[in-house]
Amino acid sequence: MPNMSPKELLYIEDALGHEQFFMSQCQEAAHQLKDEDLRTCAQRLYDRHRKTFSQFYSLI
């Protein structure tokens, strides 16, 4: 694996933080929504952000 510069690592750390925030927001929305379609949509968004988080995490 190639070495990353400190700036690249900071970018990944920032991206991971954003993805964690989005996951928590989607998860909270999914728990609070009463409409099944909206809840499903929020859960799908959570799953997408979790996948993106995993992809960024695999870089480090």
C-alpha distance matrix in Angstrom:
0.0 3.8 6.5 9.0 12.6 15.1 16.7 13.9 13.6 17.3 17.4 15.3 17.6 20.6 19.7 19.4 22.8 24.3 23.3 24.7 27.9 28.3 27.9 30.5 32.8 32.7 33.2 36.1 37.6 37.4 39.3 41.9 42.7 45.7 45.4 43.5 42.1 40.7 39.3 37.5 36.2 34.9 33.3 31.5 30.2 29.0 27.2 25.5 24.4 23.1 21.0 19.7 19.0 17.0 14.9 14.3 13.7 11.0 8.9 9.3
3.8 0.0 3.8 6.4 9.7 12.8 14.2 11.7 12.1 15.8 15.9 14.7 17.1 19.8 19.3 19.6 22.7 24.2 23.7 25.4 28.2 28.7 28.8 31.4 33.5 33.6 34.5 37.2 38.6 38.7 40.7 43.1 43.8 47.0 46.6 45.0 43.4 41.8 40.6 39.0 37.3 36.0 34.7 32.9 31.2 30.3 28.8 26.8 25.4 24.6 22.6 20.7 20.1 18.8 16.4 15.0 15.1 13.0 10.0 10.2
6.5 3.8 0.0 3.8 6.7 9.5 11.6 9.7 9.7 13.3 14.2 13.3 15.3 18.0 18.2 18.6 21.3 23.1 23.1 24.5 27.1 28.1 28.4 30.6 32.8 33.3 34.1 36.5 38.2 38.6 40.4 42.6 43.6 47.0 46.8 45.4 44.0 42.1 40.9 39.6 37.8 36.2 35.1 33.6 31.6 30.4 29.3 27.4 25.6 24.9 23.4 21.2 20.1 19.2 17.3 15.2 14.9 13.7 10.5 9.5
9.0 6.4 3.8 0.0 3.7 6.5 8.0 5.9 6.4 9.8 10.5 10.2 12.2 14.6 15.0 15.8 18.3 19.9 20.3 21.9 24.2 25.3 25.9 28.1 30.0 30.7 31.8 34.0 35.5 36.2 38.1 40.1 41.1 44.5 44.4 43.2 41.7 39.6 38.6 37.5 35.5 33.7 33.0 31.6 29.3 28.2 27.5 25.4 23.3 22.9 21.8 19.2 18.0 17.8 15.8 13.1 13.4 13.0 9.4 8.6
12.6 9.7 6.7 3.7 0.0 3.8 5.3 5.2 6.4 8.7 9.9 10.8 12.4 14.3 15.4 16.7 18.6 20.2 21.2 22.7 24.6 25.9 27.0 28.9 30.6 31.7 33.0 34.9 36.4 37.4 39.2 41.0 42.0 45.6 45.5 44.7 43.1 40.8 39.9 39.1 36.9 35.0 34.6 33.3 30.7 29.7 29.4 27.2 24.8 24.9 24.0 21.1 19.9 20.2 18.4 15.3 15.8 16.0 12.5 11.4
15.1 12.8 9.5 6.5 3.8 0.0 3.8 5.5 5.1 6.2 8.6 9.9 10.4 12.2 14.2 15.2 16.5 18.4 19.9 21.0 22.6 24.4 25.6 27.1 28.8 30.3 31.4 33.0 34.7 36.0 37.6 39.2 40.5 44.1 44.4 43.7 42.4 39.9 38.9 38.4 36.3 34.0 33.8 32.9 30.1 28.8 29.0 27.0 24.2 24.2 24.0 21.1 19.3 20.1 18.9 15.4 15.5 16.6 13.4 11.7
16.7 14.2 11.6 8.0 5.3 3.8 0.0 3.8 5.4 5.1 6.3 8.8 9.8 10.5 12.3 14.3 15.3 16.6 18.4 20.0 21.2 22.7 24.3 25.9 27.2 28.7 30.2 31.7 33.1 34.6 36.4 37.7 38.8 42.5 42.6 42.1 40.5 37.9 37.2 36.8 34.4 32.3 32.4 31.3 28.3 27.5 27.8 25.5 22.7 23.3 23.1 19.8 18.5 19.8 18.3 14.7 15.7 17.1 13.8 12.9
13.9 11.7 9.7 5.9 5.2 5.5 3.8 0.0 3.8 5.4 5.0 6.3 8.6 9.8 10.5 12.4 14.3 15.4 16.5 18.4 20.1 21.1 22.5 24.5 25.9 26.9 28.4 30.3 31.6 32.7 34.7 36.3 37.2 40.8 40.7 39.9 38.2 35.9 35.1 34.4 32.1 30.1 30.0 28.7 25.9 25.1 25.0 22.7 20.2 20.6 20.0 16.7 15.7 16.7 14.8 11.4 12.7 13.7 10.3 10.1
13.6 12.1 9.7 6.4 6.4 5.1 5.4 3.8 0.0 3.8 5.3 5.1 6.1 8.5 9.8 10.5 12.3 14.3 15.3 16.5 18.4 20.0 20.9 22.6 24.4 25.7 26.8 28.6 30.3 31.3 33.0 34.8 36.0 39.6 39.7 38.9 37.6 35.2 34.1 33.5 31.5 29.2 28.8 27.9 25.2 23.9 23.9 22.0 19.2 19.2 18.9 16.1 14.2 15.1 14.0 10.4 10.6 12.1 9.2 7.7
17.3 15.8 13.3 9.8 8.7 6.2 5.1 5.4 3.8 0.0 3.8 5.4 5.0 6.1 8.5 9.8 10.5 12.3 14.2 15.3 16.6 18.4 19.9 21.2 22.7 24.4 25.7 27.1 28.7 30.2 31.8 33.2 34.5 38.2 38.5 38.0 36.8 34.1 33.1 32.9 30.7 28.3 28.3 27.6 24.6 23.4 24.0 22.1 19.0 19.4 19.7 16.6 14.7 16.4 15.6 11.8 12.3 14.6 12.1 10.8
17.4 15.9 14.2 10.5 9.9 8.6 6.3 5.0 5.3 3.8 0.0 3.8 5.4 5.1 6.1 8.6 9.9 10.6 12.3 14.2 15.4 16.5 18.3 20.1 21.2 22.5 24.2 25.8 27.0 28.5 30.4 31.8 32.7 36.4 36.3 35.8 34.3 31.7 31.0 30.6 28.2 26.0 26.2 25.2 22.1 21.3 21.8 19.5 16.6 17.5 17.6 14.1 12.9 14.9 13.6 9.9 11.6 13.8 11.2 11.2
15.3 14.7 13.3 10.2 10.8 9.9 8.8 6.3 5.1 5.4 3.8 0.0 3.8 5.4 5.0 6.1 8.6 9.8 10.4 12.2 14.2 15.2 16.2 18.3 19.9 20.8 22.2 24.2 25.6 26.6 28.5 30.2 31.2 34.7 34.8 33.9 32.5 30.1 29.1 28.5 26.4 24.2 23.9 22.9 20.2 19.0 19.1 17.1 14.3 14.6 14.5 11.3 9.7 11.3 10.3 6.5 7.8 10.1 8.0 8.1
17.6 17.1 15.3 12.2 12.4 10.4 9.8 8.6 6.1 5.0 5.4 3.8 0.0 3.8 5.5 5.1 6.3 8.8 10.0 10.6 12.5 14.4 15.3 16.7 18.6 20.1 21.1 22.7 24.5 25.7 27.2 28.9 30.3 33.9 34.3 33.7 32.7 30.1 28.8 28.6 26.7 24.1 23.8 23.4 20.6 18.9 19.5 18.1 14.8 14.8 15.6 12.9 10.3 12.2 12.3 8.6 8.7 11.8 10.4 9.2
20.6 19.8 18.0 14.6 14.3 12.2 10.5 9.8 8.5 6.1 5.1 5.4 3.8 0.0 3.8 5.4 5.1 6.3 8.7 9.9 10.7 12.5 14.3 15.5 16.7 18.5 20.0 21.3 22.8 24.4 26.1 27.3 28.6 32.3 32.6 32.3 31.1 28.3 27.4 27.4 25.2 22.6 22.9 22.5 19.3 18.0 19.2 17.5 14.0 15.0 16.0 12.9 10.9 13.8 13.7 10.2 11.2 14.4 13.1 12.6
19.7 19.3 18.2 15.0 15.4 14.2 12.3 10.5 9.8 8.5 6.1 5.0 5.5 3.8 0.0 3.8 5.4 5.1 6.2 8.6 9.9 10.6 12.2 14.3 15.4 16.4 18.2 19.9 21.1 22.3 24.4 25.8 26.7 30.3 30.3 29.8 28.3 25.7 24.9 24.6 22.3 19.9 20.1 19.3 16.2 15.2 16.1 14.0 10.8 12.0 12.6 9.3 7.9 11.0 10.6 7.4 9.4 12.4 11.5 12.1
19.4 19.6 18.6 15.8 16.7 15.2 14.3 12.4 10.5 9.8 8.6 6.1 5.1 5.4 3.8 0.0 3.8 5.4 5.1 6.1 8.6 9.9 10.4 12.3 14.2 15.3 16.3 18.2 19.9 20.9 22.5 24.4 25.6 29.1 29.4 28.7 27.6 25.1 23.8 23.5 21.7 19.1 18.7 18.3 15.6 13.8 14.5 13.2 9.8 9.9 11.1 8.6 5.8 8.7 9.5 6.7 7.2 10.8 10.8 10.8
22.8 22.7 21.3 18.3 18.6 16.5 15.3 14.3 12.3 10.5 9.9 8.6 6.3 5.1 5.4 3.8 0.0 3.8 5.5 5.1 6.2 8.7 9.9 10.7 12.4 14.3 15.3 16.6 18.4 20.0 21.3 22.7 24.3 28.0 28.6 28.3 27.5 24.6 23.3 23.6 21.8 18.8 18.9 19.1 16.1 14.2 15.8 14.9 11.1 11.6 13.7 11.5 8.8 12.0 13.2 10.4 10.7 14.4 14.4 13.9
24.3 24.2 23.1 19.9 20.2 18.4 16.6 15.4 14.3 12.3 10.6 9.8 8.8 6.3 5.1 5.4 3.8 0.0 3.8 5.4 5.1 6.2 8.6 10.0 10.6 12.3 14.2 15.4 16.5 18.3 20.1 21.2 22.3 26.0 26.3 26.1 25.0 22.0 21.2 21.4 19.2 16.4 17.1 17.0 13.6 12.4 14.4 12.9 9.3 11.0 13.0 10.4 8.8 12.5 13.3 11.0 12.3 15.8 15.7 16.1
23.3 23.7 23.1 20.3 21.2 19.9 18.4 16.5 15.3 14.2 12.3 10.4 10.0 8.7 6.2 5.1 5.5 3.8 0.0 3.8 5.4 5.0 6.0 8.6 9.8 10.4 12.0 14.1 15.2 16.2 18.3 19.9 20.8 24.3 24.5 23.8 22.7 20.1 18.9 18.8 16.8 14.1 14.2 13.9 10.8 9.3 10.8 9.5 5.8 7.2 9.3 7.2 5.7 9.4 10.6 9.2 10.5 13.7 14.4 15.2
24.7 25.4 24.5 21.9 22.7 21.0 20.0 18.4 16.5 15.3 14.2 12.2 10.6 9.9 8.6 6.1 5.1 5.4 3.8 0.0 3.8 5.5 5.1 6.2 8.6 9.9 10.5 12.2 14.2 15.3 16.6 18.4 19.9 23.5 24.2 23.6 23.1 20.4 18.7 19.0 17.6 14.4 14.2 14.8 12.1 9.6 11.5 11.5 7.8 7.8 10.9 9.8 7.2 10.4 12.6 11.3 11.2 14.8 15.9 16.0
27.9 28.2 27.1 24.2 24.6 22.6 21.2 20.1 18.4 16.6 15.4 14.2 12.5 10.7 9.9 8.6 6.2 5.1 5.4 3.8 0.0 3.8 5.4 5.2 6.2 8.7 9.9 10.6 12.3 14.2 15.6 16.6 18.2 21.9 22.7 22.8 22.2 19.1 17.8 18.7 17.0 13.6 14.3 15.3 12.1 10.2 13.0 12.9 9.3 10.5 13.6 12.3 10.4 13.9 15.7 14.2 14.7 18.2 19.1 19.2
28.3 28.7 28.1 25.3 25.9 24.4 22.7 21.1 20.0 18.4 16.5 15.2 14.4 12.5 10.6 9.9 8.7 6.2 5.0 5.5 3.8 0.0 3.8 5.5 5.1 6.1 8.5 9.8 10.5 12.1 14.3 15.4 16.2 19.8 20.1 20.0 19.0 16.0 15.0 15.6 13.5 10.4 11.4 11.9 8.6 7.3 10.4 9.8 6.7 8.9 11.8 10.6 9.9 13.4 14.9 14.1 15.2 18.4 19.4 20.2
27.9 28.8 28.4 25.9 27.0 25.6 24.3 22.5 20.9 19.9 18.3 16.2 15.3 14.3 12.2 10.4 9.9 8.6 6.0 5.1 5.4 3.8 0.0 3.8 5.5 5.2 6.0 8.5 9.9 10.4 12.3 14.3 15.3 18.8 19.3 18.6 18.1 15.5 13.7 13.9 12.7 9.4 9.2 10.3 7.8 5.0 7.9 8.7 5.8 6.5 10.1 10.1 9.0 11.8 14.1 13.9 14.4 17.3 19.0 19.7
30.5 31.4 30.6 28.1 28.9 27.1 25.9 24.5 22.6 21.2 20.1 18.3 16.7 15.5 14.3 12.3 10.7 10.0 8.6 6.2 5.2 5.5 3.8 0.0 3.8 5.5 5.1 6.0 8.5 9.8 10.7 12.3 14.2 17.7 18.9 18.8 18.9 16.0 13.9 15.1 14.3 10.6 10.7 12.8 10.6 7.9 11.0 12.3 9.6 9.9 13.6 13.7 12.1 14.8 17.4 16.9 16.8 20.0 21.7 21.9
32.8 33.5 32.8 30.0 30.6 28.8 27.2 25.9 24.4 22.7 21.2 19.9 18.6 16.7 15.4 14.2 12.4 10.6 9.8 8.6 6.2 5.1 5.5 3.8 0.0 3.8 5.5 5.2 6.1 8.6 10.0 10.6 12.0 15.7 16.7 17.1 16.9 13.6 12.2 13.9 12.6 8.9 10.3 12.3 9.7 8.2 12.0 12.7 10.5 11.9 15.2 15.0 14.1 17.2 19.3 18.8 19.4 22.5 23.9 24.5
32.7 33.6 33.3 30.7 31.7 30.3 28.7 26.9 25.7 24.4 22.5 20.8 20.1 18.5 16.4 15.3 14.3 12.3 10.4 9.9 8.7 6.1 5.2 5.5 3.8 0.0 3.8 5.4 5.1 6.1 8.7 9.9 10.4 13.9 14.3 14.1 13.7 10.7 9.1 10.3 9.0 5.3 6.6 8.7 6.5 5.2 9.0 10.1 8.9 10.4 13.4 13.8 13.7 16.3 18.3 18.6 19.4 22.1 23.8 24.8
33.2 34.5 34.1 31.8 33.0 31.4 30.2 28.4 26.8 25.7 24.2 22.2 21.1 20.0 18.2 16.3 15.3 14.2 12.0 10.5 9.9 8.5 6.0 5.1 5.5 3.8 0.0 3.8 5.4 5.1 6.3 8.7 10.1 13.4 14.5 13.9 14.4 11.9 9.2 10.6 10.6 7.0 6.6 9.7 8.8 6.2 9.4 11.7 10.5 10.6 14.0 15.2 14.4 16.5 19.2 19.6 19.7 22.3 24.5 25.2
36.1 37.2 36.5 34.0 34.9 33.0 31.7 30.3 28.6 27.1 25.8 24.2 22.7 21.3 19.9 18.2 16.6 15.4 14.1 12.2 10.6 9.8 8.5 6.0 5.2 5.4 3.8 0.0 3.8 5.5 5.2 6.3 8.7 12.1 13.9 14.3 15.2 12.3 10.0 12.4 12.4 8.8 9.6 12.8 11.6 9.7 13.1 15.0 13.6 14.1 17.6 18.3 17.3 19.7 22.4 22.4 22.4 25.4 27.3 27.7
37.6 38.6 38.2 35.5 36.4 34.7 33.1 31.6 30.3 28.7 27.0 25.6 24.5 22.8 21.1 19.9 18.4 16.5 15.2 14.2 12.3 10.5 9.9 8.5 6.1 5.1 5.4 3.8 0.0 3.8 5.4 5.1 5.9 9.6 10.8 11.6 12.1 8.8 7.2 10.1 9.7 6.4 8.5 11.5 10.3 9.6 13.1 14.7 13.9 15.1 18.2 18.8 18.6 21.1 23.3 23.6 24.2 27.0 28.8 29.6
37.4 38.7 38.6 36.2 37.4 36.0 34.6 32.7 31.3 30.2 28.5 26.6 25.7 24.4 22.3 20.9 20.0 18.3 16.2 15.3 14.2 12.1 10.4 9.8 8.6 6.1 5.1 5.5 3.8 0.0 3.8 5.6 5.5 8.5 9.4 9.1 10.0 7.6 4.6 7.2 8.1 5.2 5.9 9.4 9.6 8.7 11.4 13.7 13.7 14.3 17.2 18.5 18.6 20.5 22.8 23.7 24.1 26.5 28.7 29.7
39.3 40.7 40.4 38.1 39.2 37.6 36.4 34.7 33.0 31.8 30.4 28.5 27.2 26.1 24.4 22.5 21.3 20.1 18.3 16.6 15.6 14.3 12.3 10.7 10.0 8.7 6.3 5.2 5.4 3.8 0.0 3.8 5.9 8.2 10.5 10.6 12.6 10.5 7.4 10.2 11.7 9.0 9.1 12.9 13.1 11.6 14.2 16.9 16.5 16.5 19.7 21.2 20.6 22.4 25.2 25.8 25.8 28.3 30.7 31.3
41.9 43.1 42.6 40.1 41.0 39.2 37.7 36.3 34.8 33.2 31.8 30.2 28.9 27.3 25.8 24.4 22.7 21.2 19.9 18.4 16.6 15.4 14.3 12.3 10.6 9.9 8.7 6.3 5.1 5.6 3.8 0.0 3.8 6.5 9.3 10.7 12.6 10.1 8.1 11.7 12.6 10.2 11.5 14.9 14.7 13.8 16.8 19.0 18.5 19.2 22.3 23.4 23.0 25.2 27.7 28.1 28.3 31.1 33.2 33.8
42.7 43.8 43.6 41.1 42.0 40.5 38.8 37.2 36.0 34.5 32.7 31.2 30.3 28.6 26.7 25.6 24.3 22.3 20.8 19.9 18.2 16.2 15.3 14.2 12.0 10.4 10.1 8.7 5.9 5.5 5.9 3.8 0.0 3.8 5.7 7.5 9.2 6.7 5.6 9.4 10.2 8.8 10.6 13.6 13.8 13.8 16.6 18.5 18.6 19.7 22.4 23.5 23.7 25.9 28.0 28.7 29.4 31.9 33.9 34.9
45.7 47.0 47.0 44.5 45.6 44.1 42.5 40.8 39.6 38.2 36.4 34.7 33.9 32.3 30.3 29.1 28.0 26.0 24.3 23.5 21.9 19.8 18.8 17.7 15.7 13.9 13.4 12.1 9.6 8.5 8.2 6.5 3.8 0.0 3.8 6.2 8.9 7.9 7.1 10.4 12.0 11.5 12.9 15.7 16.6 16.8 19.1 21.2 21.7 22.6 25.1 26.6 26.9 28.8 31.0 32.0 32.6 34.9 37.1 38.2
45.4 46.6 46.8 44.4 45.5 44.4 42.6 40.7 39.7 38.5 36.3 34.8 34.3 32.6 30.3 29.4 28.6 26.3 24.5 24.2 22.7 20.1 19.3 18.9 16.7 14.3 14.5 13.9 10.8 9.4 10.5 9.3 5.7 3.8 0.0 3.8 5.6 5.4 6.1 8.6 10.0 10.7 12.3 14.3 15.5 16.5 18.4 20.2 21.3 22.5 24.5 25.9 26.8 28.6 30.5 31.7 32.6 34.7 36.8 38.3
43.5 45.0 45.4 43.2 44.7 43.7 42.1 39.9 38.9 38.0 35.8 33.9 33.7 32.3 29.8 28.7 28.3 26.1 23.8 23.6 22.8 20.0 18.6 18.8 17.1 14.1 13.9 14.3 11.6 9.1 10.6 10.7 7.5 6.2 3.8 0.0 3.8 5.5 5.0 6.1 8.6 9.8 10.4 12.2 14.2 15.1 16.3 18.4 20.0 20.8 22.5 24.4 25.4 26.8 28.6 30.3 31.1 32.8 35.2 36.8
42.1 43.4 44.0 41.7 43.1 42.4 40.5 38.2 37.6 36.8 34.3 32.5 32.7 31.1 28.3 27.6 27.5 25.0 22.7 23.1 22.2 19.0 18.1 18.9 16.9 13.7 14.4 15.2 12.1 10.0 12.6 12.6 9.2 8.9 5.6 3.8 0.0 3.8 5.4 5.1 6.2 8.7 9.8 10.6 12.4 14.2 15.3 16.6 18.5 19.9 21.2 22.7 24.3 25.8 27.2 28.8 30.1 31.7 33.8 35.7
40.7 41.8 42.1 39.6 40.8 39.9 37.9 35.9 35.2 34.1 31.7 30.1 30.1 28.3 25.7 25.1 24.6 22.0 20.1 20.4 19.1 16.0 15.5 16.0 13.6 10.7 11.9 12.3 8.8 7.6 10.5 10.1 6.7 7.9 5.4 5.5 3.8 0.0 3.8 5.4 5.0 6.2 8.6 9.8 10.5 12.3 14.2 15.3 16.6 18.3 20.0 21.1 22.4 24.3 25.8 27.0 28.3 30.3 32.2 33.9
39.3 40.6 40.9 38.6 39.9 38.9 37.2 35.1 34.1 33.1 31.0 29.1 28.8 27.4 24.9 23.8 23.3 21.2 18.9 18.7 17.8 15.0 13.7 13.9 12.2 9.1 9.2 10.0 7.2 4.6 7.4 8.1 5.6 7.1 6.1 5.0 5.4 3.8 0.0 3.8 5.4 5.1 6.2 8.7 9.9 10.5 12.4 14.3 15.4 16.4 18.5 20.0 20.8 22.5 24.5 25.8 26.6 28.6 30.8 32.3
37.5 39.0 39.6 37.5 39.1 38.4 36.8 34.4 33.5 32.9 30.6 28.5 28.6 27.4 24.6 23.5 23.6 21.4 18.8 19.0 18.7 15.6 13.9 15.1 13.9 10.3 10.6 12.4 10.1 7.2 10.2 11.7 9.4 10.4 8.6 6.1 5.1 5.4 3.8 0.0 3.8 5.4 5.0 6.2 8.6 9.7 10.5 12.4 14.3 15.1 16.5 18.5 19.7 21.0 22.7 24.5 25.4 27.0 29.3 31.1
36.2 37.3 37.8 35.5 36.9 36.3 34.4 32.1 31.5 30.7 28.2 26.4 26.7 25.2 22.3 21.7 21.8 19.2 16.8 17.6 17.0 13.5 12.7 14.3 12.6 9.0 10.6 12.4 9.7 8.1 11.7 12.6 10.2 12.0 10.0 8.6 6.2 5.0 5.4 3.8 0.0 3.8 5.4 5.1 6.3 8.6 9.9 10.6 12.5 14.2 15.4 16.6 18.3 20.0 21.2 22.7 24.2 25.9 27.8 29.8
34.9 36.0 36.2 33.7 35.0 34.0 32.3 30.1 29.2 28.3 26.0 24.2 24.1 22.6 19.9 19.1 18.8 16.4 14.1 14.4 13.6 10.4 9.4 10.6 8.9 5.3 7.0 8.8 6.4 5.2 9.0 10.2 8.8 11.5 10.7 9.8 8.7 6.2 5.1 5.4 3.8 0.0 3.8 5.4 5.1 6.2 8.7 9.9 10.6 12.2 14.3 15.3 16.3 18.3 20.0 21.0 22.2 24.3 26.2 27.8
33.3 34.7 35.1 33.0 34.6 33.8 32.4 30.0 28.8 28.3 26.2 23.9 23.8 22.9 20.1 18.7 18.9 17.1 14.2 14.2 14.3 11.4 9.2 10.7 10.3 6.6 6.6 9.6 8.5 5.9 9.1 11.5 10.6 12.9 12.3 10.4 9.8 8.6 6.2 5.0 5.4 3.8 0.0 3.8 5.4 4.9 6.2 8.7 9.9 10.4 12.4 14.3 15.1 16.5 18.5 20.0 20.7 22.5 24.9 26.4
31.5 32.9 33.6 31.6 33.3 32.9 31.3 28.7 27.9 27.6 25.2 22.9 23.4 22.5 19.3 18.3 19.1 17.0 13.9 14.8 15.3 11.9 10.3 12.8 12.3 8.7 9.7 12.8 11.5 9.4 12.9 14.9 13.6 15.7 14.3 12.2 10.6 9.8 8.7 6.2 5.1 5.4 3.8 0.0 3.8 5.3 5.0 6.3 8.7 9.8 10.6 12.4 14.1 15.3 16.6 18.5 19.8 21.2 23.4 25.4
30.2 31.2 31.6 29.3 30.7 30.1 28.3 25.9 25.2 24.6 22.1 20.2 20.6 19.3 16.2 15.6 16.1 13.6 10.8 12.1 12.1 8.6 7.8 10.6 9.7 6.5 8.8 11.6 10.3 9.6 13.1 14.7 13.8 16.6 15.5 14.2 12.4 10.5 9.9 8.6 6.3 5.1 5.4 3.8 0.0 3.8 5.4 5.1 6.2 8.5 9.8 10.6 12.2 14.2 15.3 16.5 18.1 20.0 21.7 23.6
29.0 30.3 30.4 28.2 29.7 28.8 27.5 25.1 23.9 23.4 21.3 19.0 18.9 18.0 15.2 13.8 14.2 12.4 9.3 9.6 10.2 7.3 5.0 7.9 8.2 5.2 6.2 9.7 9.6 8.7 11.6 13.8 13.8 16.8 16.5 15.1 14.2 12.3 10.5 9.7 8.6 6.2 4.9 5.3 3.8 0.0 3.8 5.5 5.2 6.1 8.6 9.9 10.3 12.3 14.2 15.3 16.1 18.3 20.4 21.8
27.2 28.8 29.3 27.5 29.4 29.0 27.8 25.0 23.9 24.0 21.8 19.1 19.5 19.2 16.1 14.5 15.8 14.4 10.8 11.5 13.0 10.4 7.9 11.0 12.0 9.0 9.4 13.1 13.1 11.4 14.2 16.8 16.6 19.1 18.4 16.3 15.3 14.2 12.4 10.5 9.9 8.7 6.2 5.0 5.4 3.8 0.0 3.8 5.5 5.0 6.2 8.7 9.7 10.6 12.4 14.3 15.1 16.5 19.0 20.8
25.5 26.8 27.4 25.4 27.2 27.0 25.5 22.7 22.0 22.1 19.5 17.1 18.1 17.5 14.0 13.2 14.9 12.9 9.5 11.5 12.9 9.8 8.7 12.3 12.7 10.1 11.7 15.0 14.7 13.7 16.9 19.0 18.5 21.2 20.2 18.4 16.6 15.3 14.3 12.4 10.6 9.9 8.7 6.3 5.1 5.5 3.8 0.0 3.8 5.4 5.1 6.2 8.6 9.9 10.6 12.4 14.1 15.4 17.3 19.5
24.4 25.4 25.6 23.3 24.8 24.2 22.7 20.2 19.2 19.0 16.6 14.3 14.8 14.0 10.8 9.8 11.1 9.3 5.8 7.8 9.3 6.7 5.8 9.6 10.5 8.9 10.5 13.6 13.9 13.7 16.5 18.5 18.6 21.7 21.3 20.0 18.5 16.6 15.4 14.3 12.5 10.6 9.9 8.7 6.2 5.2 5.5 3.8 0.0 3.8 5.3 5.0 6.0 8.5 9.7 10.5 12.0 14.1 15.7 17.4
23.1 24.6 24.9 22.9 24.9 24.2 23.3 20.6 19.2 19.4 17.5 14.6 14.8 15.0 12.0 9.9 11.6 11.0 7.2 7.8 10.5 8.9 6.5 9.9 11.9 10.4 10.6 14.1 15.1 14.3 16.5 19.2 19.7 22.6 22.5 20.8 19.9 18.3 16.4 15.1 14.2 12.2 10.4 9.8 8.5 6.1 5.0 5.4 3.8 0.0 3.8 5.4 5.0 6.2 8.7 9.9 10.3 12.2 14.6 16.0
21.0 22.6 23.4 21.8 24.0 24.0 23.1 20.0 18.9 19.7 17.6 14.5 15.6 16.0 12.6 11.1 13.7 13.0 9.3 10.9 13.6 11.8 10.1 13.6 15.2 13.4 14.0 17.6 18.2 17.2 19.7 22.3 22.4 25.1 24.5 22.5 21.2 20.0 18.5 16.5 15.4 14.3 12.4 10.6 9.8 8.6 6.2 5.1 5.3 3.8 0.0 3.8 5.4 5.1 6.3 8.8 9.7 10.6 13.0 15.2
19.7 20.7 21.2 19.2 21.1 21.1 19.8 16.7 16.1 16.6 14.1 11.3 12.9 12.9 9.3 8.6 11.5 10.4 7.2 9.8 12.3 10.6 10.1 13.7 15.0 13.8 15.2 18.3 18.8 18.5 21.2 23.4 23.5 26.6 25.9 24.4 22.7 21.1 20.0 18.5 16.6 15.3 14.3 12.4 10.6 9.9 8.7 6.2 5.0 5.4 3.8 0.0 3.8 5.4 5.0 6.3 8.5 9.9 11.2 13.5
19.0 20.1 20.1 18.0 19.9 19.3 18.5 15.7 14.2 14.7 12.9 9.7 10.3 10.9 7.9 5.8 8.8 8.8 5.7 7.2 10.4 9.9 9.0 12.1 14.1 13.7 14.4 17.3 18.6 18.6 20.6 23.0 23.7 26.9 26.8 25.4 24.3 22.4 20.8 19.7 18.3 16.3 15.1 14.1 12.2 10.3 9.7 8.6 6.0 5.0 5.4 3.8 0.0 3.8 5.4 5.2 6.0 8.6 10.2 11.5
17.0 18.8 19.2 17.8 20.2 20.1 19.8 16.7 15.1 16.4 14.9 11.3 12.2 13.8 11.0 8.7 12.0 12.5 9.4 10.4 13.9 13.4 11.8 14.8 17.2 16.3 16.5 19.7 21.1 20.5 22.4 25.2 25.9 28.8 28.6 26.8 25.8 24.3 22.5 21.0 20.0 18.3 16.5 15.3 14.2 12.3 10.6 9.9 8.5 6.2 5.1 5.4 3.8 0.0 3.8 5.5 4.9 6.1 8.9 10.4
14.9 16.4 17.3 15.8 18.4 18.9 18.3 14.8 14.0 15.6 13.6 10.3 12.3 13.7 10.6 9.5 13.2 13.3 10.6 12.6 15.7 14.9 14.1 17.4 19.3 18.3 19.2 22.4 23.3 22.8 25.2 27.7 28.0 31.0 30.5 28.6 27.2 25.8 24.5 22.7 21.2 20.0 18.5 16.6 15.3 14.2 12.4 10.6 9.7 8.7 6.3 5.0 5.4 3.8 0.0 3.8 5.4 5.2 6.9 9.7
14.3 15.0 15.2 13.1 15.3 15.4 14.7 11.4 10.4 11.8 9.9 6.5 8.6 10.2 7.4 6.7 10.4 11.0 9.2 11.3 14.2 14.1 13.9 16.9 18.8 18.6 19.6 22.4 23.6 23.7 25.8 28.1 28.7 32.0 31.7 30.3 28.8 27.0 25.8 24.5 22.7 21.0 20.0 18.5 16.5 15.3 14.3 12.4 10.5 9.9 8.8 6.3 5.2 5.5 3.8 0.0 3.8 5.4 5.4 7.5
13.7 15.1 14.9 13.4 15.8 15.5 15.7 12.7 10.6 12.3 11.6 7.8 8.7 11.2 9.4 7.2 10.7 12.3 10.5 11.2 14.7 15.2 14.4 16.8 19.4 19.4 19.7 22.4 24.2 24.1 25.8 28.3 29.4 32.6 32.6 31.1 30.1 28.3 26.6 25.4 24.2 22.2 20.7 19.8 18.1 16.1 15.1 14.1 12.0 10.3 9.7 8.5 6.0 4.9 5.4 3.8 0.0 3.8 5.3 5.7
11.0 13.0 13.7 13.0 16.0 16.6 17.1 13.7 12.1 14.6 13.8 10.1 11.8 14.4 12.4 10.8 14.4 15.8 13.7 14.8 18.2 18.4 17.3 20.0 22.5 22.1 22.3 25.4 27.0 26.5 28.3 31.1 31.9 34.9 34.7 32.8 31.7 30.3 28.6 27.0 25.9 24.3 22.5 21.2 20.0 18.3 16.5 15.4 14.1 12.2 10.6 9.9 8.6 6.1 5.2 5.4 3.8 0.0 3.8 5.5
8.9 10.0 10.5 9.4 12.5 13.4 13.8 10.3 9.2 12.1 11.2 8.0 10.4 13.1 11.5 10.8 14.4 15.7 14.4 15.9 19.1 19.4 19.0 21.7 23.9 23.8 24.5 27.3 28.8 28.7 30.7 33.2 33.9 37.1 36.8 35.2 33.8 32.2 30.8 29.3 27.8 26.2 24.9 23.4 21.7 20.4 19.0 17.3 15.7 14.6 13.0 11.2 10.2 8.9 6.9 5.4 5.3 3.8 0.0 3.8
9.3 10.2 9.5 8.6 11.4 11.7 12.9 10.1 7.7 10.8 11.2 8.1 9.2 12.6 12.1 10.8 13.9 16.1 15.2 16.0 19.2 20.2 19.7 21.9 24.5 24.8 25.2 27.7 29.6 29.7 31.3 33.8 34.9 38.2 38.3 36.8 35.7 33.9 32.3 31.1 29.8 27.8 26.4 25.4 23.6 21.8 20.8 19.5 17.4 16.0 15.2 13.5 11.5 10.4 9.7 7.5 5.7 5.5 3.8 0.0
